[in-house]
Amino acid sequence: MVKNSAFVFIKPHAVTDKTIALVKSELEAKNFTIKKEGSLGAAEIDEKKLIDQHYYAIASKATLLKPDQLNVPADKFEAKFGIPWKDALAQGKVFNALDGCKELGITADQLDAKWGAAKKADKLIKFGGGFYCGDVEGKFIFNGFFMSMRSKFVAPGTSIYYFVVEWESKTMAWEAFRGEFLGPTDPEQAPKESLRGQILANWEALGLQAKPNTGDNGVHASASPFEALAERLNWLGCSLAEDDFGKALLEAGIPKETIEAWSVDPQVTYGAPSMPIKASLFDTLEDTDSDHCAAKCMMVHLTAKK
């Protein structure tokens, strides 16, 4: 069976020579095989919208799609803001976060501050997971909080440093890879010997400008073999047919179009017809090793075919 393979990257706030050396030495010490490593700069991340694709569920509403392409519940919009959705569109009052910054003539951080103020003033509505709209100075903006997140990856002079790593699941389960080797999202809760724990403990010596926190937690790593595949396709432009896990899914009979559609984490239904399970695809596959992950992918695919 295909080995586990993850996409790991040091976040822009933590990219220093010392952090790169630390992460690489820890990977090698735990017998991960580094298949590829390198740097991706802010200009490329911005131009190719790599971070937008990475956070697709949020970014699709903030930067990738225009408001008229979104499935906005018109009744909820009007109930919250007192104007029919169609009228707001026709009057040019609705913007995604990217265009909202341009319309208001403000920066990502300024929009983030105004978004926070709108939240406190109860001028925000949640339409669904990762799907928000806020009244910001009379303009209706979708997912305004994302621009501040995005700016950390596209600020001039910044970059990420990535590793494509491979290992046998019998030496470390994916759950242990994330929970013990990488560490939890909040570095304060991370084991001291984990990557996030070590970066937190040594952030000044590593050359970071500020103490890591839940958002700026040093390092990202794929949550499953499938997410790793999606991340390699996005960040590195890999070919599905030439990726080991991608090839395994194709050979199992899952069409290329299905795999690509899955890369943006759709809701899927699987299981027994009498007791169907509906969940996020990424949540369904989280912390599975490659063989288990491939089997679950097949189950989801076969359920969809029925």
VEXVEX-618634 format. One record per residue (C-alpha): chain; x, y, z. Coordinates in steps of 0.5 Angstrom, whole numbers, plus 500, padded with zeros to 3 digits. Layout:
REM residues N
PT   kette    c1    c2    c3
PT       A     X     Y     Z
...
This chain:
REM residues 306
PT   kette    c1    c2    c3
PT       A   500   500   500
PT       A   502   507   499
PT       A   506   510   505
PT       A   503   516   509
PT       A   505   523   505
PT       A   504   530   508
PT       A   505   537   506
PT       A   508   541   512
PT       A   510   548   512
PT       A   513   553   516
PT       A   508   559   517
PT       A   511   566   514
PT       A   511   569   521
PT       A   516   563   523
PT       A   520   563   517
PT       A   528   564   519
PT       A   534   560   518
PT       A   534   557   525
PT       A   526   555   525
PT       A   528   551   518
PT       A   534   548   521
PT       A   530   546   527
PT       A   524   543   523
PT       A   528   539   518
PT       A   532   536   524
PT       A   526   534   528
PT       A   523   531   521
PT       A   530   527   520
PT       A   531   525   527
PT       A   524   521   527
PT       A   526   518   520
PT       A   521   522   516
PT       A   524   522   509
PT       A   524   529   506
PT       A   522   528   499
PT       A   522   535   497
PT       A   523   542   500
PT       A   523   549   498
PT       A   520   556   499
PT       A   514   560   496
PT       A   514   567   496
PT       A   509   572   497
PT       A   508   574   490
PT       A   507   567   488
PT       A   502   566   493
PT       A   498   572   492
PT       A   498   571   484
PT       A   496   564   484
PT       A   491   565   490
PT       A   495   559   493
PT       A   493   561   501
PT       A   485   562   498
PT       A   485   555   495
PT       A   488   552   502
PT       A   483   556   506
PT       A   477   555   500
PT       A   471   554   505
PT       A   472   561   507
PT       A   476   564   502
PT       A   471   562   496
PT       A   466   567   499
PT       A   472   572   501
PT       A   476   573   495
PT       A   475   567   490
PT       A   467   568   488
PT       A   463   575   487
PT       A   457   576   491
PT       A   452   574   485
PT       A   456   567   485
PT       A   454   565   492
PT       A   448   562   495
PT       A   446   567   500
PT       A   439   566   503
PT       A   435   572   501
PT       A   430   571   507
PT       A   436   571   512
PT       A   439   577   509
PT       A   433   581   509
PT       A   431   580   516
PT       A   438   582   518
PT       A   440   588   514
PT       A   433   590   512
PT       A   434   590   505
PT       A   432   585   500
PT       A   438   581   497
PT       A   437   583   490
PT       A   436   590   491
PT       A   443   590   495
PT       A   446   587   489
PT       A   443   591   484
PT       A   445   597   488
PT       A   452   595   488
PT       A   452   595   496
PT       A   455   588   496
PT       A   462   585   496
PT       A   467   580   497
PT       A   472   582   502
PT       A   478   583   497
PT       A   473   588   493
PT       A   471   591   500
PT       A   478   593   501
PT       A   478   596   495
PT       A   471   599   495
PT       A   473   602   502
PT       A   480   604   501
PT       A   482   600   507
PT       A   488   595   508
PT       A   486   588   510
PT       A   488   590   518
PT       A   483   596   517
PT       A   478   591   515
PT       A   479   586   520
PT       A   478   592   525
PT       A   472   594   522
PT       A   469   587   522
PT       A   470   586   529
PT       A   466   593   530
PT       A   461   590   526
PT       A   461   584   530
PT       A   460   588   537
PT       A   455   592   534
PT       A   451   586   532
PT       A   451   587   524
PT       A   454   580   522
PT       A   450   574   520
PT       A   452   567   520
PT       A   449   563   514
PT       A   453   557   515
PT       A   460   554   516
PT       A   465   559   514
PT       A   460   564   511
PT       A   459   570   514
PT       A   456   577   512
PT       A   457   584   515
PT       A   455   591   515
PT       A   461   595   514
PT       A   460   602   513
PT       A   453   601   509
PT       A   457   596   505
PT       A   455   588   506
PT       A   462   584   506
PT       A   463   577   506
PT       A   468   574   510
PT       A   471   580   512
PT       A   476   577   517
PT       A   479   573   512
PT       A   483   579   509
PT       A   487   579   515
PT       A   489   572   515
PT       A   491   572   508
PT       A   495   578   509
PT       A   500   574   513
PT       A   502   570   507
PT       A   502   575   502
PT       A   505   581   505
PT       A   512   583   501
PT       A   518   580   503
PT       A   514   574   507
PT       A   514   566   504
PT       A   513   559   507
PT       A   518   554   507
PT       A   515   547   506
PT       A   517   540   506
PT       A   514   534   503
PT       A   515   528   508
PT       A   514   521   507
PT       A   513   515   512
PT       A   511   508   514
PT       A   504   508   518
PT       A   507   503   522
PT       A   512   507   525
PT       A   507   513   527
PT       A   500   513   526
PT       A   497   520   523
PT       A   494   522   529
PT       A   500   521   533
PT       A   504   525   527
PT       A   499   531   528
PT       A   498   530   536
PT       A   505   529   538
PT       A   510   530   533
PT       A   506   537   530
PT       A   502   539   536
PT       A   495   542   537
PT       A   493   548   534
PT       A   494   552   540
PT       A   502   552   542
PT       A   500   553   549
PT       A   497   546   549
PT       A   502   543   545
PT       A   507   537   548
PT       A   514   541   549
PT       A   517   536   545
PT       A   513   537   539
PT       A   514   542   533
PT       A   509   547   536
PT       A   512   546   543
PT       A   519   547   541
PT       A   517   553   537
PT       A   513   556   543
PT       A   519   555   548
PT       A   524   558   543
PT       A   521   563   539
PT       A   526   569   541
PT       A   532   564   540
PT       A   529   562   533
PT       A   529   569   531
PT       A   521   570   531
PT       A   518   577   532
PT       A   513   575   537
PT       A   510   569   541
PT       A   507   564   537
PT       A   499   563   538
PT       A   493   559   536
PT       A   493   563   529
PT       A   501   564   528
PT       A   503   557   531
PT       A   509   556   527
PT       A   508   550   523
PT       A   502   547   519
PT       A   501   540   517
PT       A   496   536   513
PT       A   490   533   517
PT       A   490   527   513
PT       A   493   523   507
PT       A   487   526   502
PT       A   488   533   505
PT       A   496   532   503
PT       A   494   530   496
PT       A   490   537   496
PT       A   495   541   498
PT       A   501   538   494
PT       A   496   539   488
PT       A   495   546   490
PT       A   501   549   493
PT       A   506   545   488
PT       A   502   544   482
PT       A   503   536   482
PT       A   500   532   477
PT       A   494   527   480
PT       A   497   521   476
PT       A   504   522   478
PT       A   502   523   486
PT       A   503   516   489
PT       A   496   517   493
PT       A   493   520   487
PT       A   495   515   483
PT       A   492   510   488
PT       A   485   513   488
PT       A   485   513   481
PT       A   487   506   480
PT       A   481   504   485
PT       A   476   507   480
PT       A   475   514   483
PT       A   475   519   477
PT       A   479   525   477
PT       A   474   530   477
PT       A   471   527   483
PT       A   478   527   487
PT       A   479   535   484
PT       A   472   536   487
PT       A   473   533   493
PT       A   479   538   494
PT       A   475   544   496
PT       A   472   540   502
PT       A   465   539   500
PT       A   459   535   504
PT       A   459   528   503
PT       A   454   523   505
PT       A   456   515   506
PT       A   454   509   510
PT       A   448   505   510
PT       A   442   508   506
PT       A   438   507   512
PT       A   443   511   517
PT       A   446   515   512
PT       A   452   520   515
PT       A   453   527   512
PT       A   459   530   514
PT       A   465   534   511
PT       A   470   530   507
PT       A   476   533   510
PT       A   473   531   517
PT       A   471   524   515
PT       A   478   523   513
PT       A   482   527   518
PT       A   487   523   522
PT       A   487   516   518
PT       A   493   513   515
PT       A   493   512   508
PT       A   490   505   507
PT       A   484   507   511
PT       A   484   514   508
PT       A   483   510   501
PT       A   478   505   503
PT       A   474   511   506
PT       A   475   515   500
PT       A   472   509   496
PT       A   466   508   501
PT       A   464   515   500
PT       A   465   514   492
PT       A   461   508   492
PT       A   455   511   496
PT       A   455   517   491
PT       A   454   512   485
PT       A   448   509   488
